[in-house]
């Protein structure tokens, strides 16, 4: 299993966030959902390790439920 890291690993996190927001602003709701799905699947494919992905999904679910 690959080691999961939740530490900041960005060269420029603000630029990434700004780009992500800009993309969503140019899309309608359906396109935004499709963009999210496509991005998630591409990132999952890039990670490629089922156990790491399961850990990340658990962390994301916990984060969403604790809001």
Secondary structure, 3 states (H helix, E strand, C coil): CCCCCCCCCCCCHHHHHHHHHHHHHCCCHHHHHHHHHHHHHHHHHHHCCHHHHHHHHHHHHHHHHCC
